[in-house]
């Protein structure tokens, strides 16, 4: 047997950059969800994917032990990065990977990125979320439905952060022909139900499948980066295309801007490299070659740009009108809770729309100011509010405001661990 695979990563509709990384190869599938924002979560996830990808190029004799060893080395690398540069303190990443050996699957898992198995029409989750909310579900304190909308659903109990030692979950499963595997970041599992994932995962080839899953997440508002890897266990095909035996690298790990910040990390070959990466790398290489070679390459790039520009302008003319109307309608249905004013001195407010602006026009507006100072909230809630808490609608946004107001009041009257000024 062999794997037929596809992967896709999207920044989503709220985050300013993509901190997710994904990898799909002949034996290895990985999703890593970086965290830390300005603290370089994309560096953490890209490092994790690059180091795990070495197992695809150099197959281990003991996959489970090899996966565990690589996770330990990733943790050590992140420690060294944090010690060398204080600006990246606070970065981290989840890691969920499957190493396929033909009749077995070795699984490694840290965090809340997930692995699923579709077998015989039945969908099962292969990993267990390392989140605060999952501990409440396990203890029977809340239901799965309540967990999906819990305000602390993003709080991780385990992650590779370059500070805290982490023990990865390791397991081995049987692999069978016609199995379909899905790895995804919480940007997908957090907005789609298990039933929706099951339905979209049950039809089509891996390439079309990853597109449908990501597209539906975007339709739902995609408040976080979305990364999806899908692989089928199939009978061996002698005539399979070469492009299907090369790995696919997506997200931050495939971006040249990220790779340039990690000069000591060896990244894998990529069957679908970012076109911008190719142009930039070619330009840099041409700078050290004779002028004639540079001129030839420049003409080639310009020719391609002219063709692409003509097509793009034609599409833009049609899509601008349609997109303007539909976009305005969609934006009016988006709600979130965030900071009004400066992060340190601002208040908690409800916003209608999406963060950012388009050609100078703001895409969001303040709906309600709670007048609750952000500095009065528990530290964890301060972080959530600073990033923005997505809400299903105006009523859900008000519910979030009410809960934050209550927790701020509790910190003022009976400070507990996590409150501003309280002991850890």
N, C-alpha and C positions, 0 to 999 in steps of 0.2 A: 504493500500500500504506500501511498504518498499523500502529502498535503497540497490542496489547492487553496490559495489564500488571497485576501485583499485587506486593505487598511485605509482609513481616512480619518483626518483630524481637522476640526474647525474651531476657530477662536470663539464662536458663539456671538451673541448679540449684545452682550453687556461688558465683558472683560476687554481691557485695552490690548492685551497680548495673549499669545497661546503659551501656557506653561505645561501643557500635556505633551507627552511623547509616546509614539507607538512603533512597533516593529513586528513584521511578519516575514518569516523565512521558511526554508524547507523543513526545519525541525523545531524552530522556536517561535513562540508568539509572546509579545510583551506589551503591556500598557503601564505607563508611569504618569501619575498626576502630580505635577509639581505644585508647590505652594510657597507663599512668601511674597508674592507680588514684586515690589521693587527690590526685595531681597534675593532675587534671582532664582525663583522656583524652576524656571526653564532650564537653568544650568544643572540643577539636581536631577530632573527627570531625564535630560539628555545624557548625562553621565551614566545614569542607571541603565538606560537602553543600550548605550554603546558598550558598556562592560559586559552586560548579559549577552549581547550579540556575538561575543567572542566564542560562546559555546556552540553557535551555529557553524562557525568556521573551523572549530577544533572540537569535534564531538567527544564528550567525556565518557569514561567507562562506567562511572557511577553518577547518573544525572542528578539524583536527589542531593547527594553530598556536594556535587559541583554547584548546583543552584544555591545551596546554603552558603558555600564558600564565597561565591560571587557577591551575594547580598552582604556578607561581612566585609568584603573588600570595598564595596560601594560605600558602606557606612564609614569605613576608614578613610576613603577618599574625600568624602564630604567633611569629615572632621578636619582633614588637612586643609581643605579649601576655606573653611570657616576660620581656622587659625591664621591662615595666610592673608585673609582679606576680611576685615570686620564689617565691610559693607554688605557681605552676603550672609551675615548672621540672621537667623530666622528662616532661611530657606529649608526646604525639605521635599520629600516625594513619597508617594505610594509606589508599590511595585507588585504587579500581578503577572506571573509568567507561566507558560506551559512549555515543557520540553518533551517533544514527541519522539518515541523510539520505535514506532511501528505497531507494537501491540500494547504499549503502555504509555501513560502520560504522567510525567513528574510535574507537580504543581508547586509553585512558591507564591506566597501571598503576604503582603504587609499593607494595611490601610483599608480603604473602602472602594478601590477599583475592583471590579468583579469579573469572574469567569463563569460562563454558563455552558451547559452541554445539552444539545438537542439530539435525542436518540429515540427512534421509533415514535416520533410525534410528541414525545414528552419532554418538557423543558425542566432542567434541574440546575440549581445554583451550586457551583463547585467550591465557592469560597464563602467565608463568613466575615462580614464587615467588622473591622476594628474601630467601632465608633461608640461614643457615649450612649447614643440612642439605642444601638443594638444591645448594649448591656441591659438597658431598661426592658427591652422586648424579651431578652433571654430570662430576665428575672420575673416576667409576667406582670410588670408594672404598667406597661402600655401595650397597645395592639400594633400590628404592622401598619394599619391604616393611620393610627395616631402618629407613628414614627415618621411617616411620609411628610407630615406638615409640622413636625416638632421644631421649635426655634433653634435647638442645638443639634440638629441632625447632621451638621457638617463638622462637629467636634470629633477629631480623631483621637483614639487612645493609643494607636501605634503608627509610626511613620519613620522613615529614614531622614533624620534632621541634622546629622552631624554633631549632635549633643547627647541625646539619650540612647543608651544601648537598646537594641531591639531584637526580639526573637521572632523569626519568620515562621508562618505556618507552612509545613511541608507535607505533601501527601502523594500517593501514587494511585492512578485509576487505570482500568482497562480501556483500551482503545479498540473500536470496531469500525469496519467499513460502513460508510454512510453516516457516521457521526458528524455533527456540525458543532464547532466550537465558537463561542463568542467571548471576547474580552472587551471591556469598556470602562471608561472613567465614569465618575458619578454624574458627569454632565449629561450622560444618556440615562442611566438607571434612576437618576433623581427626578427626571421629568416624564419618563415613560413608565407605564405600569408593566408588570410581568406579563399580563395578557397581551399587551400591545407588542412587547418585545417578541413574545412567542409567535404571534401572528406574522410579523414582518420577517422573522428568522426562518419561517417554515417554507418559503418559496424562493425560487430564483438562484442565480449563481452568487458566489461571495461578493463580487464587485458590485452588482446591483443591490445586494442585500445591505452592504455598508452604506451605500448612498441613500437608500430608503430610511434606514435608521437615523442617520445624521439629519436628513431633510425633515423628518418628523420632529426631532428635537428642536430644530430651528423654528419650525412652525409653532412650537409650544413656547417660544420666547428665548430658549437657550441661554439661561442666566450664567452658565459656566462654560468653559471649554468642553468640547465634545470629541472624544476619540474612540474609534470602534475598529476592532480587528475581528474578521470572520474567516474561519478555515474549515474546509471539508476534508474528511478522511476518505480517499477514493482509491480504487484499484489502480495499480501502476500503469502509466501510459508512456510508451516509448516515444511517441511523437509530440509530447507536451512541449510548448514553446519555451525557449530559453528565458524569456521575460518572466515566466511563471516559476522559474527555479532560482531567480535572483531575489534577494530580500527587498522588502518595501519598508522605507523609513518615513514616518509622518510626524507632524507636529514640530515641536521645538528642536528635536534631535535632527531633523532634516533641514533646518534653517542655517544658512551660512553665517548669519550674525551671531548665532549661538555657538556654532563650531569654532568660530574665530576666538571666542572668549575661553575656549577649552583646548589650547594648543597641545596639551599633553595627553589628550584623550583620543584614542584611535577609533574612528567611526567606520561602520561597515559600508560596503558598496550598496548602491540604491538603484533598483530597477526603474524607479520613477522620480529622478532627482528634480528638485525645484528649478524651473527654468531660469529664475533670477540668479540662483547659485551658479549655474553654468555660465551665464553672461559675465557675472562678476569675476569668476575664477579665470575665464578666458581672457578678460581684459587685463587682469593682473599678470597672467603668464605672458601675454603679448608685449607687456611693457619691458620685458627683458629679452625680446626677440628683435630681429632686424625690422626696420620700418616697413618693408614691403609686406611682410607677414601680417603686421598689424593692420595695414591698409586693406588687405584682402578680407580679414576677419571683420573689420569695420563695415565694409560694403555689404557683407553677408548679414550682419546684424541689422543694418539700416533697411535692407530689402525686406527682411522678415517683419521689421517694425511697420513699414509702409503697408504691407498686406494686412497685418493684424489691426493697424489703425483704421483702415477702411472698413473692415468688418465690425470693429468695435463701435465706431461712430454710427454706423447704420443701426446696430442694435440699440445703442443708447437713445437714439431719436425716438424709437418705438417704446422702449421700456420706461423712459422718463415720465411720460404721460400716465401710463398704467401704474407704474411704481409710485408716483406722487400721490395718486388717489388711494391706492391700497395701503401704502405706507402710512399715510395720515390716519386712516381708519384703524390700522393695527396698533400704531403708537398710542392712540387714545385708550386702548384696552389694557395697557401695561401699567403696573403699579409696583412701587417698591418703597422701602423705608431706608432713609440715609441721613447724613448730617446736613443741617442747614447752617452755613457759616464755616468758620475754621474748625478743623477736626478737634483741636484742643479745647476750644471755648464755645463751640456751636451747640445747637439743640437738635433733638430728634424730630424729624419731620416726615410726612407722607408725600411722595412725589408721584405725579401722573406722567407717564411717558418713559423714555429710556435715556440714560446718561449720555451726555455729549451734544454735539451740534452738527449741522449740515449746512455747508456754505454760509456759515455765520448765523444760522437760525437754530435756536435752542430746541432740542427735541424733548425737553422735560419742563415741568412747572411744579411749583410747590402747591400741594392741595391743602395740607393741614400742618400747622406748626404746633407740636405738643408742648413747647416751652420747657421740656425736660432736658437739662444740660447733659450732654454726652458724658462729661466727666463724672457724673453721679452714678453711671451704670457700672455693673460688674465689668472687670477688665475684658472678659471673653465677649460680652455683649458689645463693648466699645469697639472691639475689632470687627465684629459682624456688621455693626452699623456703619463703620467707616468704609467697608467694602460694598455695602448695600445689601439689604435683605429683600429678595423678590417676594411679591405677594400675588395671589391669584386674582384679586379684585380689590375694590375700595374697602369692602367690608373686612376682608382678610387683612388688609393693611392696618385698619383700625384695631383689629384684634392684636396684631403684633405690637402696636403702640401701647395698648392697654397693658400687655404683659411686661413690656420694657419699663413702663411707668411704675408698675407694681414692684419690679425688682430694684429699680432705683430708690424707691421709697424704703424698701427693706434694708438696703445698704446704708441709708441715712439713719435708720432707727436701730437696727441690730446688725452691724457690720459682721460679715462672715468671710471665710477665705475666698478670695477672688474679688472682693469689693475694693474700691480705691482706698489705699492707705491701710488695709487690713494685712495682718501677718499672713505669709503663705501657709 
